Structures are given as structure tokens and as C-alpha cells.
Amino acid sequence: TFSLLALVAIAVAEDHNSASWQIKAYGSAAPDFLAASATISDGKNVLKKGTNGWTCMPANPRGMSDPDNGWLSAHEAMPV
């Protein structure tokens, strides 16, 4: 029974490159009431146009200025 359930779970798992998965994943960082009407972006493309002025994205698209040591400050880590 366990192996059958595992196969079913694998079969229904979404591709992490799909827009629908990215919209769910990136929007999940925000409270539901914000994510429901937020713009969802992959950092380069708008995956879902929002209406509330908020944007959910996977990370700061600028990246770290010092990748070996992380963000230099909280201000640098802020998204766009």
C-alpha cells in the first residue's frame, strides 16, 4: 500500500518549473489576504498580474554583492 501511495504522490506532483507551481510557491510567503491579489513574479516575468500593489517573488533579483559571505545588510537583502 505504501509504494502505491508513493507512486500516486509522485504522479500528481507538479513540475517546479510550471507557472502554476511558482505562483503557489512564491505567493505562499505572504499572508493569504495579500497573496490573493498580489502580482506574482519569477524575478524576470510577471506570472500573475495583481491589483493590490504587492509583489511576491522567489528572492531578491539583484542577488548578493558578496555571495561568499551573504547579504552585507538587511537593506541590501530587501527585494526591489
C-alpha positions in Angstrom: 0.0 0.0 0.0 2.8 2.4 0.8 4.5 2.0 -2.5 1.2 2.6 -4.4 0.6 5.8 -2.4 4.2 6.9 -3.1 3.7 6.4 -6.8 0.4 8.3 -6.8 2.0 11.2 -4.9 4.9 11.3 -7.4 2.4 11.2 -10.3 0.4 14.2 -9.1 3.4 16.3 -8.0 3.6 19.5 -10.0 6.7 20.5 -12.0 8.5 23.2 -10.1 9.2 25.0 -13.4 5.4 25.3 -14.1 3.8 28.7 -13.7 1.1 27.3 -11.5 3.6 25.8 -9.1 5.6 29.0 -9.0 2.5 31.1 -8.3 1.5 28.9 -5.4 5.1 28.8 -4.0 6.0 32.4 -4.3 2.6 33.6 -3.1 2.9 31.3 0.0 5.4 33.6 1.6 2.8 36.3 2.0 -0.3 36.1 4.2 -3.3 34.8 2.2 -5.1 38.1 2.2 -2.1 39.8 0.5 -1.1 36.9 -1.9 -4.7 36.6 -3.3 -4.4 39.9 -5.1 -0.6 40.3 -5.3 1.4 40.3 -8.5 3.5 37.1 -8.7 6.8 37.4 -10.5 9.7 34.9 -11.1 12.1 37.9 -10.9 12.0 38.4 -14.7 8.5 37.7 -15.8 5.1 38.5 -14.3 3.3 35.2 -13.7 0.1 36.7 -12.4 -0.9 40.3 -12.5 -2.1 41.6 -9.2 -4.3 44.5 -8.1 -3.2 45.4 -4.6 0.3 46.9 -5.2 2.2 44.0 -3.6 4.6 41.7 -5.4 5.6 38.2 -4.4 8.9 36.8 -5.9 11.3 34.0 -5.1 14.2 36.2 -3.8 15.9 39.5 -4.3 16.5 39.5 -8.1 19.6 41.7 -7.7 21.5 39.0 -5.7 24.1 39.4 -3.0 27.0 41.8 -3.5 29.2 39.3 -1.6 28.0 35.7 -2.4 30.7 34.1 -0.2 29.5 35.9 2.9 25.9 36.6 2.3 24.0 39.9 2.5 26.0 42.8 3.8 23.0 44.4 5.4 19.2 44.0 5.9 18.8 46.9 3.4 20.7 45.1 0.7 18.6 41.9 1.2 15.4 43.8 0.6 13.7 43.0 -2.6 13.4 45.6 -5.3 
